[in-house]
């Protein structure tokens, strides 16, 4: 039975036992195969970065801690430390540390009326009952208090072919004009001097509900440099899924890795056109200005924690399937006492997803955007007992729910932005999931 509680009342009553063993053969070497073999009502967290040879799944709940309000990141850090300190792990030399999964809503409050996001809350920490970790060619399974899940007997099949799909075919003219108007309102605020940058977002809904394993297999195959992720709270009423390129914060042995990712352009199959699009992105004053706002904000947030970061003067291209971005890697050595969740709280939300300054950007969003962002563009990730972990900004994501699938995208607006171009940019971002969602085998209603 899982312990479910709020952060302010979370006090582990006794030591939690966990055991790790290494697996050596069969379909069980793939964490995604474990997810496929588990009940769709079971809580599940999935994380994979194929190019890093890293894959992880957490199934079931040994403990759940919910956090909310303006202090949710600090509360999450306290609860995570208590939970990890209360685990006695029996593991062979070289086995990975036990992990906690965690995710947060974009805002510290959700709609009071029930929505498909209600089961996620504004912040959720989970100690999975069973977790399977694969890294550097080795796979380990950790069971908490002798919990278990079915061992997979079948390999994950090759992913489905992507369907050609246009977001404009799944939105009406009024919705597209609403987004153009959002951009116009943002441009007016920039012209008045109220904002340097805004990030209006939009969503589209399709009736298709893809089978989760099929979709994740397609995502990890199509976007090997991204973090493919999925979060399914207990009960299985909704699942958050995507493949995000944007690292918010990763910590490894006291070293911080983060990045600024802002400024986008499409890709093209013709190498000459593709190179021209990339070069245009690198030299565009508008895109460079948008990117610089994000870099400067990350610098300020880290300096506020006493972290001295370093990064190159100019961005480079991060080229993905269908889209490319301006990208500035940022690194630092962490001072004593600065942990991963503290970094997440200081960095979220970056101007890449919220705009800048934060307060007027938030007012524009809540007054005019007309949708609940939920966990879209929010921190989702994991941390372990050694202090290591990684959180990504949940971009290129969608929510699978009872009525279908809702996909989300946004675009940065600065001086010089154009409503039609920003709408087209959101179409490019929506395409990254739309075709894969439509191609994946459908779940039963």
QUIGICOR-V425608 format. One record per backbone hydrogen bond with DSSP energy under -1.0 kcal/mol. CO is the residue of the C=O (numbers start at 0). NH is the residue of the N-H. Records with the same first field share a line. If there is no record, write none. Layout:
CO = NH / NH
//
This chain:
2 = 63
4 = 65
5 = 8
6 = 9
15 = 87
16 = 144
17 = 89
18 = 142
20 = 140
25 = 28
26 = 29
29 = 32
30 = 34
31 = 35
32 = 36
34 = 37
38 = 41
40 = 234
42 = 59
43 = 231
44 = 57
45 = 229
46 = 55
47 = 227
48 = 51 / 53
49 = 52
52 = 135
53 = 48
54 = 133
55 = 46
56 = 131
57 = 44
58 = 129
61 = 2
62 = 126
63 = 4
64 = 124
65 = 6
68 = 71
70 = 74
71 = 75
72 = 76
73 = 77
74 = 78
75 = 79
76 = 80
77 = 81
78 = 82
79 = 83
80 = 84
81 = 85
83 = 86
85 = 15
87 = 17
89 = 19
91 = 94
97 = 384
99 = 382
100 = 125
101 = 380
102 = 123
107 = 68
114 = 117
116 = 119
121 = 104
122 = 66
123 = 102
124 = 64
125 = 100
126 = 61 / 62
128 = 143
129 = 58
130 = 141
131 = 56
132 = 139
133 = 54
134 = 137
137 = 134
138 = 22
139 = 132
140 = 20
141 = 130
142 = 18
143 = 146
165 = 168
166 = 169
171 = 175
172 = 176
173 = 177
174 = 178
175 = 179
176 = 180
177 = 181
178 = 182
179 = 183
180 = 184
181 = 185
182 = 186
183 = 187
184 = 188
185 = 189
186 = 190
187 = 191
188 = 193 / 194
196 = 355
197 = 412
199 = 410
201 = 408
203 = 406
205 = 404
208 = 442
210 = 214
211 = 215
212 = 216
213 = 217
214 = 218
215 = 219
216 = 220
217 = 221
218 = 222
222 = 225
223 = 50
226 = 243
227 = 47
228 = 241
229 = 45
230 = 239
231 = 43
232 = 235
238 = 399
239 = 230
240 = 397
241 = 228
243 = 226
245 = 392
248 = 390
249 = 256
250 = 388
251 = 254
253 = 333
254 = 251
255 = 331
256 = 249
257 = 329
259 = 327
262 = 325
264 = 323
269 = 273
270 = 274
271 = 275
272 = 276
273 = 277
274 = 278
275 = 279
276 = 280
277 = 281
278 = 282
283 = 287
284 = 288
285 = 289
286 = 290
287 = 291
288 = 292
290 = 294
291 = 295
292 = 296
293 = 297
294 = 298
295 = 299
296 = 300
297 = 301
298 = 302
299 = 303
301 = 304 / 306
302 = 305
309 = 330
315 = 326
317 = 324
321 = 266
322 = 319
323 = 264
324 = 317
325 = 261
326 = 315
327 = 259
329 = 257
330 = 309
331 = 255
334 = 337
338 = 342
339 = 343
340 = 344
341 = 345
342 = 346
343 = 347
349 = 352 / 353
355 = 195 / 196
356 = 360
357 = 361
358 = 362
359 = 363
360 = 364
361 = 365
362 = 366
363 = 367
364 = 368
372 = 375
373 = 105
374 = 377
377 = 393
378 = 103
379 = 391
380 = 101
381 = 389
382 = 99
383 = 386
387 = 383
388 = 250
389 = 381
390 = 247 / 248
391 = 379
392 = 394
393 = 376
395 = 242
396 = 407
397 = 240
398 = 405
399 = 238
400 = 403
403 = 400
404 = 205
405 = 398
406 = 203
408 = 201
412 = 197
413 = 416
417 = 421
418 = 422
419 = 423
420 = 424
421 = 425
422 = 426
423 = 427
424 = 428
425 = 429
426 = 430
429 = 432 / 433
430 = 434
432 = 436
433 = 437
434 = 162 / 438
435 = 439
440 = 210
//
